[in-house]
Amino acid sequence: MFTYLHEPFHDIFQALDDGLAHVLLKVGLTEPPKKKSSMNLKDEEAKANTVKPGDAEFAAHLEQQASDFFSKKEPTLRHWTQSKGITLSSDYFSADSFDEDTLNRLPSITTRKRDQWQLYVLLYVMFLLNSISRSTLEFVKFADEHDQATAKSKLMWPGGKRLKKWIKSVFRSQDTNHDDETTIAGYDRGNATVYLGDAYRAKKDPEHLPPANTWEKFGDFIRGISHFLRSPESSFGFRAACATMSIAVVAFLRDTQNFFVEQRLVWALIMVAISMTPTAGQSIFQFMLRIGGTAVAMVVAWLVWYIPGQHTAGILVFLWLFVAIGFYIPLKRIDLVIVGMISVVTATMIVGYELQVRKIGVAAATATTGQPAYPIYQLGPYRLATVTGGLAVAFFWTVFPFPITEHSALRQKLGGSLYLSANMYSIVSSSEVRCTCDAY
């Protein structure tokens, strides 16, 4: 049995491993093995018939191995039937095709069913190995054609046809979009495209007819640019830019420049830029955490400043203690990481600013930043007010002109995932049926 079953399987497995190793060597993904010295080599006649991965004639060697494996299919099946002591016929596995005398001489129906399963598994495995060996052979031939050792350039540039398709897909308009129905790419960029027939394959624009001449095609190309800019990512980026400029515009006007600097509105500007998220529900939760973390940091900064009697050494010790506790929150409660980080940064900023003013003086601190030096019991509320104002602006632009809820995003992603899963199941089922038919 070893000669008819184990040996062919062992040979084809080794050939497949060598084929993949050959591909890795040719495309430059692995280093070739070091050559041994001539003292350790055997005579050339003994190694004349040995073909290793990386050799020029390896493709022919692998093709011969695959052909040998396929040619051993019939002897393997014949030996399997002989080992079972049966003669296969079209009615062997059927219990209703024999008379009573013949049926008594045959094995039980359970044994015959088990033999049938073993036969199907053997045929299916041999079919799969033959298909894999042929695919590996094509892969080896492809690697030989793109041998990186002889290529003039290490870069594999896409062809002109492929590059042209990429450029067209970027500026493709809505009513000329012919995406593959088996993918989720296309105009919606996040939804699955369900194929409903040729009449529904192209997306229709109720406000524009298909282009009929060159001028209309040019206008359709111009509209494709706006289609590229109206992706969900671009829409969110535009919202974030509008929210940021709602506060930053104060700094660009002559009459309000000093107000922007003196009242520290840059804190609100930074908070808008780092706090906005695409979905409304997640934004509200994060906004509340940031406001809560800032309020906690304000109270802690007061405690750090006044408990040691405003002595610098005591302030540094209490600040270190609070920072250690603040970083303990992200380690134990990852859902409250914003509270821990915001509170640590805000408290350090407030206390550090007061220590800086104490060190260099009020006049130097004011001249450096252009901001008035407030005592700590005023600086903390200023920080909280600017953060709250920035988050209020971010919340407004999160829900305006329309909110993107978690439910809608979840429905889109779940629908696309279910469609792709169903499509994959259909393909796998069709492949199994085809392979079973080929095995017969």
C-alpha positions in Angstrom: 0.0 0.0 0.0 2.9 2.3 0.6 4.1 2.1 -3.0 0.6 2.8 -4.4 -0.6 5.5 -2.0 1.9 7.0 0.4 4.8 7.2 -2.1 2.9 9.2 -4.8 1.5 11.5 -2.2 4.9 12.1 -0.6 6.5 12.8 -4.0 3.8 15.3 -5.0 3.9 17.1 -1.6 7.7 17.4 -2.0 7.3 18.7 -5.5 4.8 21.4 -4.4 7.0 22.5 -1.6 9.9 22.8 -4.1 7.7 24.7 -6.5 6.8 27.4 -3.9 10.5 27.6 -2.9 11.4 28.1 -6.6 8.8 30.9 -6.9 10.2 32.7 -3.8 13.7 32.4 -5.2 12.8 33.8 -8.6 10.8 36.8 -7.4 13.5 37.7 -4.9 11.5 37.1 -1.7 14.1 34.8 -0.2 17.9 34.5 -0.5 19.3 31.6 -2.5 21.1 28.9 -0.4 24.8 29.2 0.0 26.8 26.9 -2.3 28.9 24.3 -0.6 32.6 24.0 -1.2 33.9 21.6 -3.8 35.4 19.4 -1.1 32.0 18.5 0.2 30.4 17.8 -3.2 29.9 14.3 -4.4 30.8 13.2 -7.9 28.9 15.0 -10.7 27.4 11.9 -12.2 25.5 11.1 -8.9 23.9 14.6 -8.9 23.3 14.9 -12.7 19.6 14.0 -12.4 18.9 16.2 -9.3 16.9 19.3 -10.0 16.6 21.8 -7.2 14.5 24.9 -6.8 16.0 27.8 -8.6 17.4 25.8 -11.5 16.5 26.8 -15.1 14.9 23.4 -15.9 12.8 23.2 -12.7 9.5 23.9 -14.5 10.0 20.9 -16.8 10.9 18.8 -13.7 7.7 19.9 -11.9 5.6 19.2 -14.9 7.0 15.7 -15.1 6.3 15.2 -11.4 2.7 16.3 -11.9 2.3 14.0 -14.9 3.7 11.1 -12.9 1.3 11.6 -10.1 -1.7 11.8 -12.4 -0.6 8.6 -14.2 -0.5 6.7 -10.9 -4.2 7.4 -10.4 -5.4 4.2 -12.1 -2.9 1.8 -10.4 -3.8 3.3 -7.0 -7.5 2.8 -7.5 -6.9 -0.8 -8.8 -4.8 -1.6 -5.8 -7.4 -0.1 -3.5 -10.1 -2.3 -4.9 -7.9 -5.4 -4.7 -7.1 -4.6 -1.0 -10.9 -4.5 -0.4 -11.5 -7.7 -2.3 -14.2 -6.2 -4.4 -14.9 -5.6 -8.1 -16.4 -2.2 -8.6 -19.5 -2.0 -10.9 -22.2 0.6 -11.4 -24.5 -1.3 -8.9 -22.0 -2.3 -6.3 -23.0 0.3 -3.8 -26.8 -0.2 -4.3 -28.6 -2.7 -2.1 -31.5 -3.1 -4.5 -29.6 -4.2 -7.5 -28.8 -7.8 -6.5 -30.8 -11.0 -6.0 -30.8 -12.6 -2.6 -28.0 -15.1 -3.3 -25.6 -12.5 -4.6 -26.5 -10.1 -1.8 -25.6 -12.7 0.8 -22.1 -13.1 -0.7 -21.4 -9.4 -0.6 -20.3 -7.4 2.4 -23.0 -5.6 4.5 -24.5 -2.4 3.2 -22.6 -0.5 6.0 -19.3 -1.8 4.8 -20.1 -1.0 1.2 -21.2 2.6 2.2 -17.9 3.0 4.1 -16.0 1.8 1.1 -17.9 4.3 -1.0 -17.0 7.2 1.2 -13.3 6.1 1.2 -13.4 5.9 -2.6 -14.9 9.4 -2.9 -12.4 10.9 -0.5 -9.5 9.3 -2.3 -10.7 10.5 -5.7 -11.4 14.0 -4.4 -7.9 14.3 -2.7 -6.2 13.1 -5.9 -8.2 15.5 -8.0 -7.3 18.4 -5.7 -3.6 17.6 -5.6 -3.6 17.3 -9.4 -5.3 20.8 -9.7 -2.9 22.3 -7.2 0.1 20.9 -9.0 -1.1 22.3 -12.3 -1.7 25.7 -10.7 1.7 25.6 -9.0 3.3 24.8 -12.4 1.7 27.9 -13.9 3.0 29.9 -10.9 6.5 28.6 -11.5 6.3 29.5 -15.2 5.2 33.0 -14.3 8.1 33.4 -11.8 10.5 32.2 -14.4 9.2 34.9 -16.8 9.7 37.6 -14.1 13.0 36.4 -12.7 14.4 39.3 -10.6 17.9 38.1 -11.0 17.9 38.9 -14.7 15.4 41.7 -14.7 16.7 45.2 -15.6 14.4 46.9 -13.0 13.2 45.7 -9.7 10.0 47.6 -10.0 7.1 45.8 -11.7 5.0 48.6 -13.3 1.4 48.0 -14.1 0.6 47.8 -17.8 -0.9 50.6 -19.8 -4.3 49.0 -20.0 -4.5 48.5 -16.2 -3.3 52.0 -15.5 -5.9 53.4 -17.9 -8.7 51.5 -16.0 -7.4 52.9 -12.7 -7.5 56.5 -13.9 -11.0 56.0 -15.4 -12.3 54.5 -12.1 -11.2 57.6 -10.2 -13.1 60.0 -12.4 -16.1 57.8 -13.2 -19.4 59.5 -12.9 -22.5 58.1 -11.3 -24.5 57.1 -14.3 -21.6 55.5 -16.1 -20.5 53.3 -13.3 -20.3 49.7 -14.3 -18.9 48.0 -11.3 -18.5 44.3 -10.9 -21.5 43.0 -9.0 -19.4 40.6 -7.0 -17.5 43.4 -5.2 -18.5 46.1 -2.8 -16.4 48.8 -4.5 -18.0 51.6 -6.5 -20.0 54.7 -6.1 -21.2 54.0 -2.6 -17.7 53.0 -1.5 -19.2 51.2 1.5 -22.2 49.3 0.3 -22.6 46.0 -1.5 -23.9 46.2 -5.1 -26.6 43.5 -5.5 -26.9 42.3 -9.1 -30.5 42.6 -10.3 -30.1 42.0 -14.0 -28.5 43.9 -16.9 -31.3 46.6 -16.8 -30.2 47.6 -13.3 -26.5 47.1 -13.5 -25.6 50.7 -14.5 -26.6 53.3 -12.0 -29.0 55.8 -13.4 -29.1 59.5 -12.7 -32.6 60.9 -12.9 -31.3 64.4 -13.6 -28.8 63.5 -16.4 -29.2 61.4 -19.5 -26.3 59.3 -20.7 -23.8 61.4 -22.9 -24.6 61.4 -26.6 -21.7 63.4 -28.0 -18.1 64.4 -27.3 -19.0 67.6 -25.5 -21.5 65.8 -23.2 -18.9 63.2 -22.5 -16.5 66.0 -21.5 -19.1 67.4 -19.1 -19.7 63.9 -17.7 -15.9 63.7 -17.0 -16.0 67.0 -15.2 -18.9 65.7 -13.0 -16.8 62.7 -12.3 -14.3 65.0 -10.4 -17.1 66.0 -8.0 -18.1 62.3 -7.6 -14.5 61.6 -6.5 -14.7 64.4 -3.9 -18.1 63.3 -2.5 -16.8 60.1 -0.9 -17.6 59.5 2.8 -14.0 60.3 3.7 -14.1 63.5 1.8 -17.4 64.5 3.4 -16.1 64.0 6.9 -12.9 65.9 6.1 -15.0 68.8 4.8 -17.1 68.8 8.0 -13.9 68.8 10.2 -12.5 71.7 8.1 -15.7 73.7 8.5 -15.8 73.1 12.2 -12.1 74.1 12.6 -12.6 77.2 10.5 -15.6 78.2 12.5 -13.2 79.1 15.3 -10.1 79.8 13.3 -11.8 82.6 11.4 -11.7 84.7 14.5 -7.9 84.6 14.3 -7.9 85.9 10.7 -10.0 89.0 11.3 -8.3 92.2 12.3 -10.8 93.1 14.9 -10.8 89.8 16.7 -7.2 88.7 16.5 -6.3 89.9 20.0 -9.4 88.4 21.4 -8.4 85.0 19.9 -5.0 85.1 21.4 -5.8 86.6 24.8 -8.8 84.3 25.5 -6.8 81.2 24.5 -9.2 80.0 21.8 -6.4 78.0 20.3 -7.3 75.3 22.9 -10.8 75.2 21.4 -9.4 75.0 17.9 -7.2 72.0 18.8 -10.0 70.3 20.6 -12.2 70.5 17.5 -9.5 69.0 15.3 -8.8 66.0 17.6 -12.4 65.3 18.8 -14.5 64.9 15.7 -15.6 61.4 14.6 -17.8 60.4 11.7 -20.7 59.0 13.7 -22.9 61.0 16.0 -23.4 58.6 18.9 -19.7 57.9 19.3 -19.0 61.7 19.1 -21.4 62.5 21.9 -19.9 59.8 24.2 -16.4 61.1 23.5 -17.4 64.7 24.0 -18.8 63.9 27.5 -15.7 62.1 28.4 -13.5 65.0 27.3 -15.5 67.5 29.2 -15.5 65.3 32.3 -11.8 64.7 32.1 -11.1 68.5 31.8 -13.4 69.2 34.8 -11.6 66.6 36.9 -8.2 68.0 35.8 -9.2 71.5 36.8 -10.2 70.4 40.3 -7.0 68.3 40.7 -4.8 71.2 39.5 -6.3 73.3 42.4 -5.6 70.5 44.9 -2.1 70.0 43.6 -1.4 73.8 43.9 -3.0 74.6 47.2 -2.5 71.4 49.3 1.3 71.8 49.6 0.8 75.6 50.4 2.0 76.6 46.8 5.5 75.3 47.5 7.2 74.1 44.3 8.6 70.9 45.8 5.3 69.8 47.2 3.5 70.8 43.9 5.9 68.6 41.9 5.3 65.6 44.2 1.5 65.9 44.1 1.6 66.4 40.4 3.7 63.2 39.9 1.2 61.3 42.1 -1.8 62.5 40.1 -0.1 61.7 36.8 0.6 58.1 38.1 -3.0 57.7 39.0 -4.2 59.2 35.7 -2.2 56.7 33.7 -3.6 53.9 35.8 -7.0 54.6 34.3 -6.1 53.6 30.7 -4.4 50.4 32.0 -7.5 49.2 33.9 -10.4 50.8 32.0 -9.6 51.1 28.3 -13.1 52.5 27.6 -12.2 55.5 29.8 -8.8 56.1 28.2 -9.9 59.6 27.1 -10.7 60.7 30.7 -7.3 59.5 31.9 -5.2 61.1 29.1 -7.2 64.4 29.0 -7.0 64.9 32.8 -3.3 64.2 32.9 -2.5 66.5 30.0 -4.8 69.3 31.2 -3.6 69.2 34.8 0.0 69.2 33.8 -0.6 72.1 31.4 -2.3 74.3 34.1 0.2 73.6 36.8 3.1 73.9 34.5 2.0 77.3 33.2 1.7 78.6 36.7 5.1 77.3 37.6 6.5 79.0 34.4 4.9 82.3 35.4 6.4 82.0 38.9 9.9 81.3 37.4 10.2 83.9 34.7 7.7 86.5 36.0 4.4 87.8 34.8 5.8 90.4 32.4 8.0 87.9 30.6 5.2 85.3 30.4 2.8 87.8 29.0 5.3 89.2 26.4 6.2 85.7 25.2 2.7 84.4 24.5 0.7 87.6 24.2 -1.8 86.1 26.8 -2.5 87.6 30.2 -1.3 85.6 33.1 -4.2 84.4 35.2 -4.0 82.9 38.6 -4.7 79.2 38.8 -8.2 79.6 40.1 -9.1 81.5 36.9 -6.9 79.6 34.4 -8.7 76.3 35.2 -12.2 77.6 34.4 -10.8 79.2 31.2 -9.4 75.9 30.1 -12.8 74.2 30.8 -14.7 76.9 29.0 -12.6 76.8 25.9 -12.7 73.0 25.7 -16.5 73.0 26.2 -16.9 75.7 23.5 -14.7 73.8 21.0 -16.6 70.6 21.7 -19.9 72.4 21.2 -18.8 73.5 17.7 -17.6 70.0 16.9 -20.9 68.6 18.0 -22.8 71.1 15.8 -20.9 70.1 12.7 -21.2 66.4 13.6 -25.1 66.6 13.3 -25.2 69.3 10.6 -26.4 69.1 7.9 -27.4 65.5 8.8 -26.1 63.1 11.4 -24.5 59.8 10.6 -25.8 57.3 13.1 -24.1 54.1 14.3 -27.2 52.2 13.2 -26.9 53.3 9.6 -23.2 52.6 9.4 -23.8 49.2 11.1 -26.6 48.3 8.6 -24.4 49.2 5.6 -21.4 47.2 6.8 -23.5 44.2 8.0 -25.4 44.1 4.7 -22.2 44.2 2.7 -20.7 41.4 4.9 -23.7 39.2 4.6 -23.8 39.7 0.8 -20.2 38.8 0.4 -20.6 35.8 2.7 -23.5 34.5 0.7 -21.6 35.1 -2.5 -18.6 33.2 -1.2 -20.8 30.3 0.0 -22.4 30.1 -3.5 -19.0 30.0 -5.1 -17.6 27.3 -2.7 -20.8 25.2 -3.2 -20.5 25.4 -6.9 -16.8 24.5 -6.8 -17.6 21.4 -4.6 -20.3 20.2 -7.0 -18.0 20.7 -10.0 -15.1 18.9 -8.3 -17.4 16.0 -7.3 -18.6 15.6 -10.8 -15.0 15.6 -12.2 -14.1 13.0 -9.6 -16.8 10.7 -10.9 
